[in-house]
Amino acid sequence: MRKLGGKNLVTKTKIDKGENSMLNLPKVSKCFTKQTCVGLALLVLLSSCDDGEILLKVSSNELVSPAGQSSGEPFLTTSGEEVFMSWLEAKGETEHQLKFSKLERDGWSKAKVITESDNFFVNWADFPSIQSGPNGTLWAHWLQSGTQGGYDYGVRVVKSSDGGETWSEPWTPHDDGTATEHGFVSMMSLGETMGLVWLDGRQFAAAEKDDSIAREMTLRFRQVEVDGTPGIETLVDGRVCDCCQTDAAMTPKGPVVVYRDRTEEEIRDIYITRLVDGNWTAGEPVYQDNWNIGGCPVNGPSVAMAEEELYVAWFTGAEDQPRVKVATSLDMGKTFNSPVIIDDGNPAGRVSVVGLSTGEALVSWLERTGGEGAEVRMRRVSSTGEVSESVALTATTSGRATGFPQLVQDSDGSLVLAWTDVSVESQQVRVARIEIEN
């Protein structure tokens, strides 16, 4: 059973330079104080219904976005000290630029170009990323279309040792050379090396030559040294869902990767694998939803550490009921507690989880509000299964162009939210800072 914190929030919405806002006030409980609320549209004051339940108080402040018009596919990451954002921005009819910016005290730094091409594979669900790596390096990846068109595309990885001023020559972590899908990458810093996991479709090509080989998507891993020396490519799981995002987190006992699996019976639940003594463990379900679906739902999981607790959030449509769930592990992913449902009844998924120093987590997701309308909502979750009231962080749509909203925590404890605004004539990546008020 989940507990909803009636002692909800103080919400304020502010916009820089008088811009129109999409940031909406959250839903509120009915336990108002007897005090008169002045300017209810801007400020809502609530008291506690139950002092023992989890609270979530936030204020939202939209930032000037470093992304220009015709931008999308944002990705946010944090090293714990710094926040970076990458995105794709159209340049002309067919060319795109992969750009990035660093969040500084007075706003985002001037956008820098990582690379540009008229041959990017641009997809709403499979998007580039940027990550902090060993020894102060920055790493980025994007997807390059192959000569066969369609879903013939591969991963390209670059490194910068000077804060993104210059980048290395691109490296391809998969060396199979097949004209098949390679994407949905998660990068992770592993101390002195970088690790990458990705979905790999090479078996589709192999099956065309050998009927005994199954046409299945696989999950693969490879390390690369800071100097560019690659390690051995490893098969992590031989049968996974075709196009759901992967995610990774570092625990005190090593990295974990979460992904959507695919059984012979077409059960597509969320699995976890752990790197133990240099080997990836066999994938195990985080929870057995038993979602039987004949195609990929394009809705991957999210994972984060919060002190000694590991949180995994995901979307499922089991029993024809869309749900967003979150489960916790106290043993770094070996076992999980029963999940709690955190959506408000009609979720589109697209989850993100952020671990807090309190051992709690914040989970965001996309909730449908009617027609194409949707909101990015968030709840605070404890390892014992208590959750706060939901907070609506911004209005958006549930269409593909909206993409996957991104949520990370800055070093000052505030949150950074990025999403693609498709309500304007030329879509644009927008960013907001979410203050958590204790």
C-alpha positions as CSV (number, residue, x, y, z in Angstrom):
1,M,0.0,0.0,0.0
2,R,1.3,3.4,-0.8
3,K,0.9,6.4,1.4
4,L,0.2,9.8,0.0
5,G,1.7,12.7,1.9
6,G,-1.2,15.1,2.6
7,K,1.3,17.7,3.8
8,N,2.1,18.5,0.3
9,L,3.9,21.7,-0.9
10,V,4.6,25.3,-1.3
11,T,4.7,25.9,-5.0
12,K,5.9,29.0,-6.8
13,T,6.3,29.5,-10.5
14,K,8.8,32.1,-11.7
15,I,9.9,32.8,-15.3
16,D,13.1,34.5,-16.3
17,K,12.7,37.6,-18.5
18,G,8.9,37.5,-18.6
19,E,8.7,34.5,-20.9
20,N,5.5,32.5,-21.1
21,S,5.6,29.5,-18.9
22,M,4.6,25.9,-19.3
23,L,5.4,25.2,-15.7
24,N,2.1,24.2,-14.0
25,L,1.0,24.1,-10.4
26,P,0.8,20.6,-9.0
27,K,-2.4,18.9,-7.9
28,V,-3.0,19.6,-4.2
29,S,-4.7,17.8,-1.4
30,K,-7.8,19.0,0.4
31,C,-6.3,19.8,3.7
32,F,-6.0,23.6,3.4
33,T,-5.2,25.7,6.4
34,K,-7.7,28.3,7.5
35,Q,-5.3,31.0,6.3
36,T,-6.2,33.0,3.3
37,C,-4.0,32.2,0.3
38,V,-2.9,35.4,-1.4
39,G,-2.4,35.2,-5.1
40,L,-3.4,31.5,-5.4
41,A,-2.4,31.3,-9.0
42,L,1.2,31.9,-7.9
43,L,1.4,30.6,-4.4
44,V,-0.4,27.7,-2.7
45,L,0.0,27.0,1.0
46,L,-1.0,23.7,2.6
47,S,-0.6,22.4,6.1
48,S,0.1,18.8,7.2
49,C,-2.6,16.2,7.2
50,D,-0.3,13.6,8.7
51,D,3.0,14.6,10.1
52,G,4.4,11.0,9.6
53,E,4.1,11.0,5.8
54,I,6.6,12.1,3.2
55,L,6.5,15.7,2.0
56,L,7.4,17.2,-1.3
57,K,7.7,21.0,-1.5
58,V,9.1,22.5,-4.7
59,S,9.4,25.8,-6.5
60,S,10.1,26.0,-10.3
61,N,12.2,28.5,-12.1
62,E,12.6,28.3,-15.9
63,L,16.1,28.9,-17.1
64,V,17.2,30.5,-20.4
65,S,17.9,27.4,-22.6
66,P,21.3,27.1,-24.3
67,A,19.5,25.2,-27.1
68,G,18.3,27.1,-30.1
69,Q,15.2,26.6,-32.3
70,S,14.7,23.3,-34.1
71,S,16.4,21.5,-31.2
72,G,15.4,18.3,-29.4
73,E,16.6,15.0,-27.9
74,P,18.0,16.5,-24.7
75,F,20.2,14.5,-22.4
76,L,21.1,15.6,-18.8
77,T,23.9,14.1,-16.8
78,T,25.7,15.0,-13.5
79,S,29.1,14.1,-12.1
80,G,27.9,15.1,-8.7
81,E,29.7,18.4,-9.0
82,E,28.7,19.5,-12.6
83,V,25.6,19.3,-14.8
84,F,25.9,18.9,-18.5
85,M,23.3,18.8,-21.2
86,S,23.6,17.5,-24.8
87,W,21.0,17.9,-27.6
88,L,20.6,17.8,-31.3
89,E,19.9,21.0,-33.3
90,A,18.9,21.2,-36.9
91,K,21.2,23.1,-39.3
92,G,19.7,23.6,-42.7
93,E,17.5,21.0,-44.4
94,T,19.4,17.8,-43.6
95,E,22.3,18.6,-41.3
96,H,22.3,18.5,-37.5
97,Q,24.7,19.6,-34.8
98,L,25.3,17.7,-31.6
99,K,25.8,20.4,-29.0
100,F,26.4,20.5,-25.3
101,S,26.5,23.1,-22.5
102,K,27.5,23.2,-18.8
103,L,25.3,24.6,-16.1
104,E,27.1,27.4,-14.3
105,R,26.2,29.7,-11.4
106,D,24.7,32.4,-13.6
107,G,23.1,30.0,-16.2
108,W,24.2,27.8,-19.0
109,S,27.5,28.2,-20.7
110,K,27.6,29.1,-24.4
111,A,26.7,26.0,-26.4
112,K,29.6,24.2,-28.0
113,V,29.5,21.8,-31.0
114,I,30.7,18.3,-30.5
115,T,30.2,17.3,-34.1
116,E,27.9,18.0,-37.0
117,S,26.7,15.7,-39.8
118,D,24.1,15.2,-42.5
119,N,24.1,11.5,-41.7
120,F,23.0,11.4,-38.0
121,F,20.4,8.8,-37.1
122,V,17.9,11.1,-35.4
123,N,15.2,9.3,-33.4
124,W,12.9,10.5,-30.6
125,A,13.7,7.6,-28.4
126,D,17.3,6.7,-29.2
127,F,19.3,9.9,-28.6
128,P,22.9,11.0,-28.0
129,S,24.4,11.5,-24.6
130,I,27.3,13.2,-22.7
131,Q,29.0,11.8,-19.6
132,S,31.8,12.8,-17.3
133,G,34.6,10.3,-17.3
134,P,37.9,9.4,-15.6
135,N,40.6,12.1,-15.0
136,G,38.3,15.0,-15.8
137,T,37.4,13.8,-19.3
138,L,34.1,14.2,-21.1
139,W,32.6,11.6,-23.3
140,A,29.8,11.8,-25.8
141,H,28.0,9.4,-28.1
142,W,25.7,9.7,-31.1
143,L,24.2,7.5,-33.8
144,Q,25.4,7.3,-37.4
145,S,23.2,6.1,-40.2
146,G,24.6,3.2,-42.3
147,T,24.6,2.8,-46.0
148,Q,21.5,0.6,-46.1
149,G,19.2,3.2,-44.6
150,G,16.3,2.5,-42.2
151,Y,17.5,0.9,-39.0
152,D,21.0,0.4,-40.2
153,Y,22.9,2.6,-37.8
154,G,25.8,2.4,-35.4
155,V,27.3,4.0,-32.3
156,R,30.0,6.6,-32.4
157,V,32.0,7.7,-29.2
158,V,34.3,10.6,-28.7
159,K,36.4,11.9,-25.8
160,S,37.5,15.4,-24.7
161,S,40.4,16.1,-22.3
162,D,40.0,19.9,-22.4
163,G,36.4,20.5,-21.3
164,G,34.8,20.0,-24.7
165,E,37.0,22.4,-26.7
166,T,38.3,19.6,-28.8
167,W,37.2,16.0,-29.3
168,S,38.9,12.8,-30.4
169,E,38.3,11.0,-33.6
170,P,35.0,8.9,-33.3
171,W,35.3,5.3,-32.2
172,T,32.8,2.5,-32.8
173,P,32.4,0.1,-29.8
174,H,30.9,-2.7,-31.9
175,D,33.0,-4.2,-34.6
176,D,30.6,-6.7,-36.2
177,G,30.2,-4.6,-39.3
178,T,26.6,-5.6,-39.9
179,A,24.0,-3.3,-41.4
180,T,21.8,-3.6,-38.3
181,E,20.6,-1.5,-35.4
182,H,23.1,-0.5,-32.7
183,G,21.9,2.0,-30.1
184,F,20.2,2.8,-26.8
185,V,23.6,3.4,-25.2
186,S,24.4,3.9,-21.5
187,M,27.8,5.1,-20.6
188,M,29.4,4.8,-17.2
189,S,32.6,5.9,-15.6
190,L,34.4,2.8,-14.1
191,G,37.3,4.5,-12.2
192,E,40.1,4.4,-14.8
193,T,38.0,3.4,-17.8
194,M,34.7,4.1,-19.4
195,G,32.1,1.4,-19.9
196,L,29.4,1.3,-22.5
197,V,26.3,-0.9,-22.9
198,W,24.1,-0.9,-26.0
199,L,21.5,-2.8,-27.8
200,D,22.9,-4.7,-30.8
201,G,21.1,-6.2,-33.7
202,R,23.9,-8.2,-35.4
203,Q,22.1,-11.5,-34.9
204,F,19.4,-10.3,-37.4
205,A,22.1,-10.3,-40.0
206,A,23.5,-13.6,-38.9
207,A,20.0,-15.2,-39.1
208,E,19.7,-14.3,-42.7
209,K,22.7,-16.6,-43.4
210,D,22.0,-19.3,-40.9
211,D,18.4,-20.5,-40.1
212,S,19.6,-21.9,-36.8
213,I,20.4,-18.4,-35.4
214,A,17.4,-16.6,-33.8
215,R,16.6,-13.0,-35.0
216,E,17.1,-11.4,-31.6
217,M,18.3,-8.1,-30.2
218,T,21.2,-8.5,-27.7
219,L,22.7,-6.4,-24.9
220,R,26.5,-5.9,-25.1
221,F,29.2,-4.2,-23.1
222,R,32.7,-2.9,-23.7
223,Q,35.2,-0.9,-21.8
224,V,37.6,1.7,-23.2
225,E,40.8,3.2,-21.6
226,V,41.2,7.0,-21.4
227,D,43.9,6.7,-24.0
228,G,41.4,5.0,-26.4
229,T,42.5,1.4,-26.0
230,P,39.3,-0.8,-26.1
231,G,38.7,-3.8,-24.0
232,I,37.0,-7.0,-25.0
233,E,33.4,-6.9,-26.2
234,T,31.1,-8.9,-24.0
235,L,27.6,-10.4,-24.5
236,V,25.5,-9.5,-21.5
237,D,22.1,-10.8,-22.5
238,G,21.3,-12.7,-25.7
239,R,17.6,-11.8,-26.0
240,V,16.3,-8.4,-25.0
241,C,13.5,-6.0,-26.0
242,D,14.3,-4.3,-29.4
243,C,14.1,-0.6,-28.7
244,C,13.8,0.3,-25.0
245,Q,16.4,2.5,-23.4
246,T,19.0,1.1,-21.0
247,D,20.3,2.8,-17.9
248,A,23.3,2.3,-15.6
249,A,24.3,3.3,-12.1
250,M,27.4,2.9,-9.9
251,T,26.8,1.2,-6.5
252,P,29.4,0.8,-3.8
253,K,29.9,-2.8,-5.1
254,G,30.2,-1.9,-8.7
255,P,28.0,-0.9,-11.7
256,V,24.5,-2.2,-12.5
257,V,22.6,-2.0,-15.7
258,V,18.8,-2.1,-16.1
259,Y,17.0,-2.9,-19.4
260,R,13.8,-4.5,-20.7
261,D,14.1,-8.2,-21.3
262,R,12.2,-10.4,-23.8
263,T,11.4,-14.0,-23.1
264,E,10.5,-16.7,-25.5
265,E,6.8,-16.2,-24.4
266,E,7.1,-12.4,-25.2
267,I,7.2,-11.3,-21.6
268,R,8.9,-8.0,-21.5
269,D,9.7,-7.0,-17.9
270,I,12.6,-5.0,-16.5
271,Y,15.8,-6.9,-15.7
272,I,19.0,-6.0,-13.9
273,T,22.6,-7.2,-14.3
274,R,25.5,-6.5,-12.0
275,L,29.3,-6.4,-12.8
276,V,30.8,-8.9,-10.2
277,D,34.5,-9.9,-10.3
278,G,34.7,-8.6,-13.9
279,N,31.7,-10.5,-15.2
280,W,28.1,-9.5,-15.7
281,T,25.6,-11.6,-13.8
282,A,22.7,-13.3,-15.6
283,G,19.9,-10.9,-15.9
284,E,17.2,-11.1,-13.2
285,P,13.8,-9.5,-13.1
286,V,13.5,-6.4,-10.9
287,Y,9.8,-7.5,-10.6
288,Q,7.7,-10.0,-12.5
289,D,4.9,-7.9,-14.0
290,N,4.5,-10.5,-16.7
291,W,3.8,-8.0,-19.4
292,N,3.0,-10.0,-22.5
293,I,3.4,-7.8,-25.5
294,G,4.2,-8.7,-29.1
295,G,6.2,-5.5,-29.9
296,C,8.6,-3.1,-28.2
297,P,6.8,-0.5,-26.0
298,V,9.8,2.0,-26.5
299,N,9.8,2.7,-22.7
300,G,13.0,1.9,-20.8
301,P,13.7,1.9,-17.1
302,S,15.8,4.3,-14.9
303,V,18.1,3.5,-12.0
304,A,19.8,5.5,-9.3
305,M,21.6,5.1,-6.0
306,A,20.4,6.9,-2.9
307,E,23.0,6.4,-0.1
308,E,22.8,2.6,0.5
309,E,19.6,2.1,-1.4
310,L,19.2,1.3,-5.1
311,Y,16.0,2.5,-6.9
312,V,14.6,1.3,-10.2
313,A,11.6,2.9,-11.9
314,W,9.8,1.7,-15.0
315,F,6.7,1.6,-17.0
316,T,4.5,-1.5,-17.6
317,G,1.3,-2.3,-19.4
318,A,0.7,-5.6,-17.8
319,E,-3.0,-6.7,-17.7
320,D,-3.8,-3.9,-20.1
321,Q,-3.3,-1.4,-17.2
322,P,-0.5,1.2,-17.8
323,R,1.5,1.8,-14.6
324,V,4.7,3.4,-13.5
325,K,6.3,1.5,-10.6
326,V,9.4,1.9,-8.5
327,A,11.2,-0.8,-6.5
328,T,14.1,-0.6,-4.0
329,S,17.1,-2.8,-3.2
330,L,19.1,-2.8,0.0
331,D,21.8,-5.2,-1.4
332,M,22.9,-3.3,-4.5
333,G,20.5,-5.0,-6.9
334,K,20.6,-8.6,-5.8
335,T,17.0,-8.5,-4.5
336,F,14.2,-6.0,-4.6
337,N,11.3,-5.1,-2.4
338,S,7.8,-5.2,-3.8
339,P,7.3,-2.2,-6.1
340,V,4.9,0.7,-5.4
341,I,2.7,2.4,-8.0
342,I,3.5,6.0,-8.4
343,D,1.5,7.2,-11.4
344,D,-1.9,9.0,-11.2
345,G,-3.9,6.5,-13.3
346,N,-3.0,7.3,-16.9
347,P,0.8,7.3,-17.4
348,A,2.7,7.4,-20.7
349,G,5.9,6.2,-18.8
350,R,9.2,7.8,-19.8
351,V,10.6,7.7,-16.3
352,S,13.5,9.2,-14.6
353,V,14.8,8.6,-11.0
354,V,17.1,10.7,-8.9
355,G,18.6,9.4,-5.6
356,L,18.8,11.8,-2.6
357,S,21.2,11.9,0.3
358,T,18.3,11.1,2.6
359,G,18.1,7.6,1.1
360,E,14.9,8.6,-0.6
361,A,14.4,9.1,-4.3
362,L,12.5,11.4,-6.7
363,V,10.8,9.7,-9.6
364,S,9.4,11.6,-12.6
365,W,7.2,10.3,-15.4
366,L,4.8,11.5,-18.1
367,E,1.1,11.5,-17.1
368,R,-1.6,11.8,-19.8
369,T,-4.1,14.6,-19.2
370,G,-6.5,14.1,-22.1
371,G,-6.0,14.0,-25.9
372,E,-2.3,14.6,-26.7
373,G,-1.9,16.6,-23.4
374,A,0.4,15.4,-20.7
375,E,2.4,16.6,-17.7
376,V,5.8,15.7,-16.4
377,R,5.0,14.8,-12.8
378,M,7.2,13.8,-9.8
379,R,6.8,12.0,-6.5
380,R,9.2,11.6,-3.5
381,V,9.6,7.9,-2.6
382,S,11.1,6.2,0.4
383,S,12.7,2.8,0.6
384,T,9.8,1.6,2.7
385,G,7.3,2.3,0.0
386,E,5.9,5.7,1.2
387,V,5.3,8.2,-1.6
388,S,4.4,11.9,-1.5
389,E,1.6,13.6,-3.4
390,S,2.4,14.1,-7.1
391,V,3.7,17.4,-8.4
392,A,3.3,18.6,-11.9
393,L,6.6,20.1,-13.1
394,T,5.5,21.1,-16.6
395,A,2.8,20.7,-19.2
396,T,3.8,19.0,-22.4
397,T,2.3,16.4,-24.8
398,S,2.5,12.6,-25.0
399,G,3.5,12.6,-28.6
400,R,6.8,11.2,-29.8
401,A,8.3,14.7,-30.6
402,T,8.2,15.5,-26.9
403,G,10.8,12.8,-26.4
404,F,12.0,11.7,-22.9
405,P,12.1,14.4,-20.3
406,Q,15.4,14.5,-18.3
407,L,15.8,15.0,-14.6
408,V,19.1,15.2,-12.6
409,Q,20.2,16.8,-9.3
410,D,22.7,19.6,-9.2
411,S,25.4,19.9,-6.5
412,D,23.4,22.4,-4.5
413,G,20.5,19.9,-4.1
414,S,18.2,21.5,-6.7
415,L,16.9,19.6,-9.7
416,V,17.4,20.3,-13.3
417,L,14.6,19.4,-15.7
418,A,14.9,19.4,-19.5
419,W,12.2,18.6,-22.1
420,T,11.3,19.4,-25.7
421,D,8.7,22.0,-26.2
422,V,6.6,21.2,-29.3
423,S,3.9,23.8,-28.7
424,V,5.9,26.4,-30.6
425,E,6.4,26.7,-34.4
426,S,9.9,25.5,-34.2
427,Q,10.4,23.0,-31.4
428,Q,13.0,23.8,-28.7
429,V,14.7,22.2,-25.7
430,R,13.6,24.0,-22.6
431,V,15.1,23.8,-19.1
432,A,14.0,24.6,-15.6
433,R,15.5,24.5,-12.1
434,I,13.3,22.8,-9.4
435,E,14.1,23.8,-5.9
436,I,13.2,21.2,-3.2
437,E,12.1,23.1,-0.1
438,N,12.7,21.3,3.2
